[in-house]
Amino acid sequence: MESYLLSLGAGVLIGVVYSVVNVRSPAPPLIALVGLAGMLVGVQAIAPVRHWLGF
């Protein structure tokens, strides 16, 4: 859980820096959120897949 909070904090910090410097984010918000959701699902799926494959 701590790593999720650290990641959230880093994302918020980068968002604030982008806002202060007046830089557009590299991806539209919806695409960025879908990408982040995909990474989260992928990370959570590793343990069950490893167990299923017998590793």
C-alpha positions as CSV (number, residue, x, y, z in Angstrom):
1,M,0.0,0.0,0.0
2,E,2.9,2.3,0.7
3,S,4.2,2.1,-2.8
4,Y,0.7,3.1,-4.1
5,L,0.8,6.2,-2.0
6,L,4.3,7.0,-3.0
7,S,3.3,6.6,-6.7
8,L,0.2,8.8,-6.2
9,G,2.3,11.5,-4.5
10,A,4.9,11.4,-7.3
11,G,2.1,11.8,-9.8
12,V,0.5,14.7,-8.0
13,L,3.9,16.4,-7.6
14,I,4.7,16.0,-11.4
15,G,1.2,17.4,-12.1
16,V,1.8,20.4,-10.0
17,V,5.2,21.0,-11.6
18,Y,3.6,20.8,-15.1
19,S,1.0,23.2,-14.0
20,V,3.5,25.7,-12.6
21,V,5.8,25.5,-15.6
22,N,2.7,25.7,-17.9
23,V,3.7,22.5,-19.8
24,R,1.1,20.3,-21.4
25,S,1.1,16.7,-20.1
26,P,2.6,14.2,-22.6
27,A,-0.6,12.2,-22.9
28,P,-4.3,13.3,-22.7
29,P,-5.7,12.5,-19.2
30,L,-8.0,9.7,-20.3
31,I,-5.2,7.9,-22.2
32,A,-2.8,8.3,-19.3
33,L,-5.4,7.0,-16.8
34,V,-6.1,3.9,-19.0
35,G,-2.3,3.3,-19.2
36,L,-1.9,3.6,-15.5
37,A,-4.9,1.2,-14.9
38,G,-3.3,-1.3,-17.3
39,M,0.0,-1.2,-15.4
40,L,-1.8,-1.7,-12.1
41,V,-3.8,-4.7,-13.4
42,G,-0.6,-6.1,-14.9
43,V,1.3,-5.8,-11.6
44,Q,-1.6,-7.4,-9.7
45,A,-1.8,-10.3,-12.3
46,I,1.8,-11.4,-12.0
47,A,1.4,-13.4,-8.7
48,P,-1.7,-15.4,-9.9
49,V,-0.2,-16.1,-13.3
50,R,3.1,-17.3,-11.7
51,H,1.2,-19.5,-9.3
52,W,-0.9,-20.9,-12.2
53,L,2.2,-21.6,-14.3
54,G,3.9,-23.2,-11.3
55,F,6.7,-20.8,-10.8
